[in-house]
């Protein structure tokens, strides 16, 4: 498919997991891709795969919590790749033990991407912003060893759920504020996906069976399945889709 031919996509967290899979998928569909990640080497490795496959891509280091850096990288994307059509605010962390860091990356990072890209897309005639949320932005979580305890909430689970609920709210507000400028703002809410971010949890004895059981399809998702949804939301096939929080979760939120 070439649904994204002649489009330029900017992706955060593109060095691994969902971000990497999405960069590769969007490139396969014809987009030029600016791959960014806190790990610049990983971002450049993703861009190199695209280049070696005949696509056009660049890779750069980016800390999404730095508002000025996000703005500058969006401008650099326009300068280097010629335009800006798609922004995928995907970078995130699991929230193990640090409220401030979790909110800063997962929520403020998305805010920075939306805040600086929405006016740019509006000025150029429109485009698509996609945010990575989570089923934790639509529901409370349950723990692998039982209900989430107060200690677990203090250690990181509370920050993660709060940050993802915040992403849902930001997505809807930017969709309302910028829809009239032909800027569509949507979010994807993945279930548990087999990525480096879930690796530690998946290594707990019995965790894989438990996590799989949370999804009616009785398995975890793959990064490529989220990438497929992101490519759809980036494309003109989703031209009237705005303000949607799309669960890609094997039925997790259907219970």
JOPE-V958678 format. One record per helix or strand of 3 or more residues. SS is the DSSP state (A for helix, B for strand). FROM is the first residue (numbers start at 0). TO is the last residue. If there is no record, write none. Layout:
# JOPE-V958678
ss: [SS;SS]
from: [FROM;FROM]
to: [TO;TO]
This chain:
# JOPE-V958678
ss: [B;A;B;A;B;A;B;A;B;A;A;B;A;A;A;A;B;A]
from: [7;16;31;39;56;66;85;98;126;134;149;182;195;206;222;235;244;251]
to: [10;27;36;51;60;80;88;122;131;136;180;189;201;212;233;237;247;253]
